[in-house]
Amino acid sequence: MMSQVTIYTKAYCPYCVRAKSVLDNKGVSYTELRIDEQPELRPQMIERAGGRSTVPQIFIGERHIGGCDDMLALDASGQLDPLLHK
């Protein structure tokens, strides 16, 4: 079963595009929350992300895994797929 993935993004964000591409290539569906279109979500994102205010901020279930570089590091170390397939 796939874990629920939530990703906070903005338009024209190359890191957001890269993160979504990784998830797309893995066949993972995700909920994208655009904080540029819904600025009221920004404080929620910052709170959930422990004060981090850059995008993307990626959550698998309720677990914050960080941004694009953090997700790529998890993928490279073989730790991302087990989180996605809980």
PERA-V902783 format. One record per residue. N is the residue number from 1. RES is the residue in one letter. PSI is psi in degrees with one decimal (999 if undefined). NEAR is the number of other C-alpha atoms within 12 Angstrom. Layout:
n=N res=RES psi=PSI near=NEAR
n=N res=RES psi=PSI near=NEAR
This chain:
n=1 res=M psi=139.3 near=11
n=2 res=M psi=139.9 near=19
n=3 res=S psi=154.8 near=23
n=4 res=Q psi=127.8 near=23
n=5 res=V psi=132.4 near=32
n=6 res=T psi=133.9 near=33
n=7 res=I psi=124.0 near=42
n=8 res=Y psi=129.5 near=43
n=9 res=T psi=173.4 near=36
n=10 res=K psi=158.9 near=26
n=11 res=A psi=155.3 near=18
n=12 res=Y psi=32.7 near=13
n=13 res=C psi=107.2 near=21
n=14 res=P psi=-32.0 near=17
n=15 res=Y psi=-35.1 near=27
n=16 res=C psi=-44.6 near=31
n=17 res=V psi=-44.1 near=22
n=18 res=R psi=-45.3 near=22
n=19 res=A psi=-44.4 near=36
n=20 res=K psi=-35.8 near=34
n=21 res=S psi=-43.0 near=19
n=22 res=V psi=-46.9 near=25
n=23 res=L psi=-42.6 near=31
n=24 res=D psi=-44.2 near=15
n=25 res=N psi=-26.4 near=11
n=26 res=K psi=-2.9 near=17
n=27 res=G psi=24.2 near=16
n=28 res=V psi=126.2 near=25
n=29 res=S psi=151.1 near=22
n=30 res=Y psi=159.3 near=26
n=31 res=T psi=120.9 near=21
n=32 res=E psi=125.2 near=29
n=33 res=L psi=111.4 near=28
n=34 res=R psi=105.1 near=24
n=35 res=I psi=-11.2 near=26
n=36 res=D psi=-31.4 near=19
n=37 res=E psi=-25.6 near=14
n=38 res=Q psi=74.6 near=17
n=39 res=P psi=-19.2 near=16
n=40 res=E psi=-15.6 near=13
n=41 res=L psi=-15.5 near=22
n=42 res=R psi=-48.9 near=27
n=43 res=P psi=-37.1 near=18
n=44 res=Q psi=-44.6 near=19
n=45 res=M psi=-47.2 near=33
n=46 res=I psi=-41.6 near=23
n=47 res=E psi=-47.1 near=14
n=48 res=R psi=-31.4 near=25
n=49 res=A psi=13.8 near=27
n=50 res=G psi=33.2 near=17
n=51 res=G psi=-6.9 near=16
n=52 res=R psi=133.1 near=21
n=53 res=S psi=0.6 near=23
n=54 res=T psi=159.6 near=26
n=55 res=V psi=152.9 near=36
n=56 res=P psi=157.8 near=39
n=57 res=Q psi=126.5 near=43
n=58 res=I psi=134.1 near=41
n=59 res=F psi=135.3 near=34
n=60 res=I psi=111.9 near=32
n=61 res=G psi=-129.2 near=20
n=62 res=E psi=-0.4 near=17
n=63 res=R psi=125.2 near=19
n=64 res=H psi=120.5 near=28
n=65 res=I psi=-4.9 near=31
n=66 res=G psi=-149.6 near=34
n=67 res=G psi=-163.7 near=33
n=68 res=C psi=-49.3 near=31
n=69 res=D psi=-38.0 near=22
n=70 res=D psi=-43.5 near=22
n=71 res=M psi=-40.8 near=34
n=72 res=L psi=-37.4 near=24
n=73 res=A psi=-41.6 near=18
n=74 res=L psi=-41.1 near=20
n=75 res=D psi=-45.1 near=21
n=76 res=A psi=-31.7 near=13
n=77 res=S psi=3.3 near=12
n=78 res=G psi=11.3 near=13
n=79 res=Q psi=-12.0 near=17
n=80 res=L psi=-48.9 near=28
n=81 res=D psi=-43.7 near=24
n=82 res=P psi=-33.8 near=15
n=83 res=L psi=-35.8 near=24
n=84 res=L psi=-23.7 near=29
n=85 res=H psi=47.1 near=18
n=86 res=K psi=999 near=14
